[in-house]
Amino acid sequence: MATVAEKFLVIHKGVTFEFERAEEGGYVVSVPAAPGCWSQGDTFEEALEMIQDALQGWLAVARKRGLLISDQLQGLVPGNPEK
């Protein structure tokens, strides 16, 4: 009998995302390199789209507040020459 992983990691565009199947269906997803950045979606594709949007918001706030942004995320920061 095969089992389905409840949590799994996906690396997309160089960023690690942690997905978890929600009890009510769909997925909850977070970015380990961006504490507090999470979102959800009814499908994997929707969750991935939603977390990318949430991550852009997280990065904008982190930049304005002068918070440390991990090397993994530096290339995603608007106006960053590493982009």
Backbone hydrogen bonds, N-H to C=O, Kabsch-Sander energy under -0.5 kcal/mol:
donor,donor_aa,acceptor,acceptor_aa,energy
8,F,19,F,-2.3
10,V,17,F,-2.7
12,H,10,V,-0.6
12,H,15,V,-2.6
15,V,12,H,-1.7
17,F,10,V,-3.2
18,E,30,S,-2.7
19,F,8,F,-3.1
19,F,17,F,-0.6
20,E,28,V,-2.3
21,R,6,E,-2.4
22,A,26,G,-2.3
25,G,22,A,-1.7
27,Y,41,G,-2.9
28,V,20,E,-2.7
29,V,39,S,-2.7
30,S,18,E,-2.1
31,V,37,C,-1.7
34,A,31,V,-2.3
37,C,34,A,-2.3
38,W,36,G,-0.8
39,S,29,V,-2.5
41,G,27,Y,-2.1
47,A,43,T,-2.6
48,L,44,F,-2.5
49,E,45,E,-2.1
50,M,46,E,-2.8
51,I,47,A,-2.5
52,Q,48,L,-1.6
53,D,49,E,-1.6
54,A,50,M,-2.4
55,L,51,I,-2.6
56,Q,52,Q,-1.6
57,G,53,D,-1.7
58,W,54,A,-2.5
59,L,55,L,-2.7
60,A,56,Q,-2.1
61,V,57,G,-2.2
62,A,58,W,-2.7
63,R,59,L,-2.6
64,K,60,A,-2.1
65,R,61,V,-2.3
66,G,62,A,-0.6
66,G,63,R,-0.9
67,L,62,A,-2.7
70,S,33,A,-0.6
73,L,70,S,-1.3
74,Q,70,S,-0.9
74,Q,71,D,-0.7
75,G,71,D,-0.5
76,L,73,L,-2.1
77,V,73,L,-0.5
77,V,74,Q,-1.3
80,N,77,V,-2.1
83,K,80,N,-2.1
